[in-house]
């Protein structure tokens, strides 16, 4: 367990306070710190919280569309029922990022937000599978997604705070590894409970959501809070280099209006690298969202041939969709170990392009597959793309951000994730009715096309720092 807050000083300089009101501050000595190299296990500890966060996400992504159909939703209604999630992320992440940039207390800078989000999200995971109506499930999803965002956004800035530039690719890759591991277990858990532990619906239980799904959500609640607490306990944070100037800045810029102006100023001053990464993220996540919206129910309808959401065959199809999600998450977990080597060999930019092409191929190949076991092979490409999406853009972005705005820019970067989700929620229902004939497989193919566009747009991005052997 790493409990040290100190790092070696490498530079001193006479001058004014480096933050706000610098001109009015008296001259003084400012000490700059070099972040020490972290061991494998220290990076493991600081990233472990993402295991719990992704356990919550994985349960949500693999089961929410099915829960909606259990409660009576049609295929064209599913996108709008997901609208709460991206809208919440758009509002929450920049605010939390900005707030965490200006927070320091007994738990540090980012860790108070990890803890608050984990507590709320765990409670929602307990309540969600007991929803008895569509409006209730949609409301629970809104609260759950807000809570997950409160925990997740500061974790991205946490890596940039703690690790030196040379280890950030490894740090984000470690996060991808835990995201993959958490999602593997979460996605496959209902299937495992049914087929390995032989758990069945309790006699006389009239609730629409199956027993195995409800128990999976309960396990997810425990995993979420436990993993986040592990990171909080094992990984301390560095205090601001100039605490007096930090306090002055915090006291000067308070209130909703001032915070909103700062966020708008940060958007106006967005680094060029971030501007060009934005469209890449937009089309990548549009493709992923198409998959998350429709893949499990597409397996049930198109591969298993189930038309009645109340039937046993339909539930078997949805569970198998969860197994497919577990496979792509397992690939994400395994491939994360190769990402630092690929980034060193090909550069972060071209590594991400190759991975996105693999994801596009995986999704588009679904159209020719009618065997449930062959579906597992399509998830290889998706897992490769997912691992890279969770690490390479953030590693490239972190190198271009000013340290005092890392949190808020990581939150703003989330706009390029939630905007395509909002677009899909608002308009994809119309597309499903008028263009795709409510065929869920066609929605998956569209996701592959969007990933191809993302790979093409990545060509425009310039990595601020060329990696060397020491960087990863």
Buried (B, 14 or more C-beta within 10 A) or exposed (E): EBEEEEEEEEEEEEEBBBBBEEEEBEEEEBEEBEBBEBEEEBBBBBBBBBBBBBBBBBBBBBBBBBBBBBBEBEBBBBBBBBBBBBBBBBEBBBBBBBBBBBBBEEBBBBBBBBBBBBBBBBBBBBBBBBBEEBEBBBBBBBBBBBBBBBBBBBBBBBBBBBBBBBBBBBBBBBBBBBBBBBBBBBBBBBBBBBBEEEBEBEEEEEBBBBBBBBBBBEBBBBBBBBBBBBBBEBBBBBBBBBEEBBBBBBEEBEEEEEBEEBBEEBBEEBBEBBEBBBBBBBBBBBBBBBBBBBBBBBBBBBBBEBEEBEEEEBBBBBBBBBBBBBBBBBBBBBBBEBBBEBBBEBBBBBBBBBBBBBBBBBBBBBBEBEEBEEBBBBBBBBBBBBBBBBBBBBBBBBBBBEEBBBBBBBBBBBBBBBBBBBBBBEEBBEBBEEEBEBBBBBBBBBBBBBBBBBBBBBEEBEBBBEBEEEBB
